[in-house]
Amino acid sequence: MSKHTTQLSILQEDIRTRYDSLSKRLKQVARYILDNSNSVAFDTVASIAQRADVPPSTLIRFASAFGFSGFNEMKQVFRQHLMEETVSYTERARLFRKSSTEEGTAAPEKPDEVLNMFSMVNAQALQQLPAHITAEQLDQAIAMLSQAENIYIIGLRRSFSVASYLTYALRHLERRAFLIDGLGGMFSEQLSMVSPKDVVIAISYSPYASEAMELVQLGARRGARQIAITDSQVSPLAAFSDVCFVVREAQLDGFRSQVASMCLAQTIAVSLALSSAE
């Protein structure tokens, strides 16, 4: 298990917490899933049901009990975790080929095929973005940023590009925006002056960076208003945020895009510019 909080670790904790309240057959599924997280990612529903000694319909009931539309949707959480834990992109590509083969689809091989695939899934993610973001959320976020004395922006590793762009855009709007990059390990020091007059924008996706969580908690203790950009309503960032934007990025098994997040960042920056011009 990674030291970071992930969607899988949240699901596993939920299963453990609710275990005693499950029926006998659902407990069989729970035990199998908790003990075999890696194999669940690629095994078929039939083979999992056989090994857990339950009918396939029980797997569907189990997934539904934990908020999934089907067992294959639950499997994606295990598969994504396995991909994210695989640091080597070469190994991720191998796992991507494996998952495509098992699903009966052909993985893109040539550069133009990869381009076509990423273009297609990114277009779908952008089309779906407005459905996940409400006007009330945007209005509240812009009002918070308009009133902020300082804006601190946190985005580590994969999220760093979105955070750095947002800092760049806000600086061009002559806002006091500060990127928390932890240079020299000085994460908490860079946020040490945060106050209730400030806003903290935290950007993090599963696996959620532990440093980002510590900074968000520091901001909360100091009374700062907080905006989260993340990938789930049960993200650890959500509990500390005044506004939580859930962004469903396009992904091809382990290779996640940032197009939708960048679109949201641009929306925030331009909306703030327009509100300042009124």
C-alpha positions in Angstrom: 0.0 0.0 0.0 1.3 3.5 -0.9 1.9 5.9 1.9 -0.6 8.2 0.1 -4.4 8.0 0.6 -6.0 6.6 -2.6 -9.5 5.9 -3.8 -8.7 2.2 -3.1 -7.6 2.8 0.4 -10.8 4.8 1.1 -12.9 1.9 -0.4 -11.0 -0.7 1.7 -11.5 1.3 4.9 -15.2 1.6 4.1 -15.4 -2.2 3.5 -13.6 -2.9 6.9 -15.9 -0.4 8.7 -19.1 -1.9 7.4 -18.0 -5.5 7.4 -19.9 -6.6 10.5 -23.2 -5.3 9.0 -22.9 -7.2 5.8 -24.8 -10.4 5.0 -22.9 -13.7 5.0 -22.3 -13.8 1.3 -21.3 -10.2 1.1 -18.8 -10.8 3.9 -17.3 -13.6 1.7 -16.9 -11.1 -1.1 -15.4 -8.5 1.3 -12.9 -10.9 2.6 -11.8 -12.0 -0.8 -11.5 -8.4 -2.1 -9.5 -7.2 0.9 -7.1 -10.2 0.7 -6.7 -10.1 -3.1 -6.6 -6.5 -4.3 -4.1 -7.0 -7.1 -5.7 -10.0 -8.7 -9.2 -8.3 -8.5 -7.9 -5.7 -10.9 -7.7 -8.1 -13.9 -9.6 -11.3 -12.9 -13.0 -11.8 -14.6 -16.2 -11.5 -12.7 -16.8 -15.3 -13.1 -13.4 -16.2 -11.7 -13.7 -13.8 -8.7 -17.1 -15.2 -8.0 -15.8 -18.8 -8.1 -12.9 -18.0 -5.8 -15.1 -16.1 -3.4 -17.6 -19.0 -3.5 -20.5 -16.8 -4.4 -22.8 -16.4 -7.4 -21.8 -13.6 -9.8 -25.0 -11.7 -8.9 -23.6 -11.3 -5.4 -20.6 -9.4 -6.7 -23.1 -7.0 -8.4 -25.0 -6.6 -5.1 -21.7 -6.0 -3.3 -20.6 -3.2 -5.7 -24.1 -1.6 -5.5 -23.9 -1.6 -1.7 -20.7 0.5 -1.9 -22.1 3.0 -4.4 -20.9 1.5 -7.8 -23.2 1.0 -10.8 -21.6 -2.4 -11.4 -18.8 -4.7 -10.3 -16.7 -3.7 -13.3 -16.8 -0.1 -12.2 -15.5 -1.2 -8.8 -12.8 -3.2 -10.5 -11.5 0.0 -12.1 -10.6 1.4 -8.7 -8.3 -1.6 -8.1 -6.9 -1.4 -11.6 -6.2 2.3 -11.4 -4.5 1.8 -8.1 -2.3 -0.9 -9.6 -1.4 1.5 -12.5 -0.6 4.4 -10.1 1.6 2.2 -8.0 3.6 1.3 -11.1 6.1 4.1 -11.4 7.7 3.0 -14.7 5.7 4.2 -17.7 7.0 1.2 -19.7 5.4 -1.1 -17.1 2.2 0.9 -17.2 2.1 0.4 -21.0 2.5 -3.3 -20.5 -0.4 -3.4 -18.0 -2.4 -1.2 -20.4 -1.9 -3.8 -23.1 -2.9 -6.6 -20.7 -6.1 -4.9 -19.7 -7.0 -4.1 -23.3 -6.5 -7.7 -24.3 -8.6 -9.0 -21.5 -11.4 -6.6 -22.4 -11.3 -7.7 -26.0 -10.1 -4.3 -27.3 -7.0 -3.3 -29.2 -4.6 -1.0 -27.4 -3.2 1.9 -29.5 0.3 1.1 -30.7 1.3 3.7 -33.3 1.8 7.4 -32.3 -1.2 8.5 -34.5 -3.4 5.9 -32.8 -2.3 7.1 -29.4 -3.1 10.7 -30.5 -6.5 9.7 -31.7 -7.3 7.9 -28.5 -6.2 10.7 -26.2 -8.0 13.3 -28.3 -11.2 11.3 -28.1 -11.1 10.7 -24.3 -10.1 14.3 -23.6 -13.0 15.6 -25.7 -15.4 13.4 -23.8 -13.9 14.6 -20.4 -14.3 18.3 -21.5 -17.9 17.7 -22.6 -18.8 16.2 -19.2 -17.0 18.8 -17.2 -19.8 21.4 -17.0 -22.2 18.7 -15.7 -19.9 18.2 -12.6 -19.4 21.9 -11.8 -22.3 24.0 -10.7 -22.8 27.8 -11.2 -23.1 28.2 -7.4 -19.7 26.6 -6.9 -18.0 28.8 -9.4 -19.7 32.0 -8.0 -18.6 31.1 -4.5 -15.1 30.4 -5.5 -14.8 33.6 -7.5 -16.2 35.6 -4.6 -13.7 34.0 -2.2 -10.8 34.8 -4.5 -12.0 38.4 -5.1 -11.9 39.0 -1.3 -8.7 37.2 -0.6 -5.7 39.1 0.7 -3.4 36.3 -0.3 -3.9 33.2 -2.4 -1.8 30.1 -1.7 -1.8 27.4 -4.3 -0.8 23.8 -3.6 -0.3 21.1 -6.3 2.4 18.5 -6.1 3.8 16.0 -8.5 1.2 15.4 -11.2 -0.9 18.4 -10.0 2.1 20.8 -10.2 1.5 21.9 -13.7 -2.1 22.9 -12.9 -1.0 24.7 -9.8 1.8 26.6 -11.5 -0.4 27.7 -14.4 -3.0 29.0 -11.9 -0.3 30.9 -10.0 0.9 32.4 -13.3 -2.6 33.4 -14.3 -3.5 35.0 -11.0 -0.2 36.9 -10.9 -1.1 38.4 -14.3 -4.4 39.5 -12.6 -2.2 41.3 -10.0 -3.3 39.0 -7.3 -1.0 38.1 -4.4 -0.7 34.4 -5.5 2.0 32.1 -4.0 2.9 28.7 -5.3 3.6 26.2 -2.5 6.4 24.1 -4.1 8.2 22.9 -0.9 11.6 24.1 -2.2 14.2 22.7 0.2 11.5 20.8 2.1 9.9 24.1 3.4 6.3 23.2 2.8 4.9 24.4 6.2 7.2 27.4 6.2 5.8 28.6 2.9 2.3 28.5 4.4 3.2 29.7 7.9 1.7 33.2 7.4 -1.7 32.0 6.1 -4.6 33.7 7.9 -8.5 33.8 7.8 -8.2 36.6 5.2 -6.5 34.2 2.7 -7.6 31.5 0.4 -5.9 28.1 -0.1 -6.4 26.3 -3.4 -5.4 22.7 -3.1 -5.1 20.4 -6.2 -4.6 16.7 -5.7 -5.8 13.5 -7.3 -5.6 9.8 -6.2 -3.1 8.9 -4.8 -3.4 12.0 -2.8 -0.1 13.6 -1.8 0.4 13.4 2.0 2.2 16.8 2.0 -0.8 18.4 0.3 -3.1 17.0 3.0 -0.8 18.3 5.8 -0.9 21.8 4.2 -4.7 21.7 3.8 -5.0 20.8 7.5 -2.6 23.6 8.4 -4.8 26.1 6.4 -7.9 24.8 8.2 -6.4 25.3 11.6 -5.5 28.9 10.7 -9.0 29.6 9.5 -8.2 30.2 5.8 -11.0 29.6 3.2 -10.3 26.6 1.0 -10.9 25.6 -2.6 -10.3 22.0 -3.6 -9.8 20.6 -7.1 -9.8 16.9 -6.9 -11.3 13.7 -8.3 -13.8 12.4 -5.8 -16.4 13.6 -3.3 -14.7 11.3 -0.8 -11.3 12.8 -1.5 -9.5 13.7 1.8 -9.4 17.3 0.5 -13.2 17.6 0.4 -13.6 17.6 4.2 -11.6 20.8 4.6 -12.9 22.7 1.6 -15.5 25.5 1.3 -15.8 24.7 -2.4 -14.9 21.3 -3.8 -14.6 20.9 -7.6 -14.7 17.3 -8.6 -13.0 16.8 -12.0 -13.3 13.6 -13.9 -10.1 13.5 -16.0 -9.7 11.4 -19.1 -7.5 8.5 -18.5 -6.2 5.4 -20.4 -5.3 2.9 -17.6 -2.6 4.7 -15.7 -2.1 7.6 -18.1 -4.2 10.4 -16.8 -4.8 13.7 -18.6 -5.0 17.2 -17.1 -7.0 18.8 -19.9 -10.2 19.2 -17.8 -8.3 20.5 -14.8 -6.6 23.1 -16.9 -9.9 24.1 -18.4 -11.3 24.7 -14.9 -8.2 26.6 -13.9 -8.6 28.9 -17.0 -12.3 29.3 -16.2 -11.5 30.4 -12.6 -8.8 32.9 -13.8 -10.9 34.4 -16.6 -14.0 34.7 -14.4 -12.0 36.4 -11.7 -10.6 38.9 -14.4 -14.2 39.6 -15.5 -15.5 40.1 -12.0 -12.6 42.5 -11.3 -13.4 44.6 -14.4 -17.0 45.2 -13.3 
